[in-house]
Each structure stands twice: as C-alpha cells, then as structure tokens.
C-alpha cells in the first residue's frame, strides 16, 4: 500500500508478479511509471538506464511513443517525489511492443484487467472497497482492524475533498495540514510517528497500516472533527485551515489523554505490522 501523507489523492501502487508499479490518476485516467514497467519486463538491474536507451532509440526511429509520455511526480524509493515518465494504458501498450520479453503478453492481459476494474469501480465504488479489503485480508490483518482501516480511508477522503473545496491543492499543503492534526492528536508529526514505529525511512509503508485499533480510532476522530469544523466555518486562507486542523486534532488529543488515564497506559504504540501482518515491534 501507498503511503504518503496517508492517502495521496488518486495515487497508489499496483503489483505484477510481486513487483511494484507506481501509477497516478492524471487527466481522468491511470498513468503508469515507464521505468517500473521496464524493470518488470526486463529484470534489468538498472531499469532507468534501460528506459533511457530505449527512449533514445525510439526517438531516432521517429516513433511517437515517447511524445505520449508525461513527466509526472511519483514517489521515489527514497521517499521524495520526482518527475517520472508515465504513460496511460494505450501508451504503455505501445511501449511494451518495443520491449522483447516473455512477460509481455501476460503483462498486457494484466494491464487490460486493471483498466476494466477501474471502469467497474467508477460504476460501483463498493467494488474498490471490496478489493482493498481482500488485499488486507491476504496480508493477514484481522477483520476488526480492516473495518476500521477502511472507515478511516473514507474519512480521510472526505477530509481531502473538504480541503480541496477550501482551495487546498498542493501535496505539500496537504502534508502540512495532516501534520498539524497529528501533532495535536498524538504530539508528533507523521514522520516522527514513523520513526517511533521503526518504519524504514525509504520504505513506502503507510503509517496507518501500522497502527493498532485505538491509534486508528483517534486518527479518524481528529480528521473527522477537522472536516466538520471546516464545513461549519468555511476557512478561506491557508492559515485559517491550519487553525482548523489544530483544533480538530486537539479534540482527538484531549480524548486520547482521557482514554490513557482510564487505561493507565499510552495509546501511542511502537508496534508495527512489518512481520507477516502481526502487530509486533520490528527488530525487537
């Protein structure tokens, strides 16, 4: 799963034969990382170099395949976003034809199926949720946790939609507002929380996939309260949105502290799900 500041709007990974392929929703359709696809089809040690050579050859041949690629920002292995050559399904099919690989045909079938699934999900959004539930089940997460996680995803999406209504569009701004909620709720930024849980710095692991039930519940509360306050007050400036995020998170933070008094322990946990879906502390 993706990870970024929780869910990056309309952006995530897909997996073909255990290999991850980055993709992003652009101009109302999925665009896939060409470098990742070259890596899958060629097993090249340096898929970036392979694509550069292939792109150069295609240009020399006068192929228009290169011109239909878009430079879109995708998260790199080091966690930073970089401009990456991406193509839509039609463009990727044409690039595949230029790569000699035994995996080409099964990859084409897989890519076509992805396109069909997306159309099905547009018609029936519940299918997307069902597929996500199946992914978590295969990873070994318990049913109760999955139900909370999916609910949290819906709440997060409502919040990002509300921010967009308030004129927030840049990913950096989403990250800043998310951090404000996290600080008010848990006393730390998402990055600090990842460090606490010992999640690898360069990993694409989503922080919330490593939270337990109570951590997810208070995360949801902070984001839901932020959404509700924003709808009531309709903040206009970014500064006003930051204030709303702090206040929404503070409601969850106060509730967390009260819960901790009752339980006699901290809600915040160092545990993660790095070990086969079981909630454990990595390397402990």
Secondary structure, DSSP 8 states (H G I E B T S, - for coil): ---SSS--TTEEEEEETTEEEEEEEETTEEEEEHHHHHHHHH--S-HHHHHHHHHHHHHHTT-STGGG-EEEEEE-TTS-EEEEEEEEHHHHHHHHTTS--TTHHHHHHHHHHHHHHHHHHHH-THHHHHHHHHHHHHTT--HHHHHHHHHHHHHHHHHHHHHHHTT---HHHHHHHHHHHHHHHHSS-HHHHHHHTT--TT----GGGG--HHHHHHHHHHHHHHHHHHHHH---SHHHHHHHHHHHHHHHHHHHHHHHHHHTS-S----EEEETTEEE-TT-
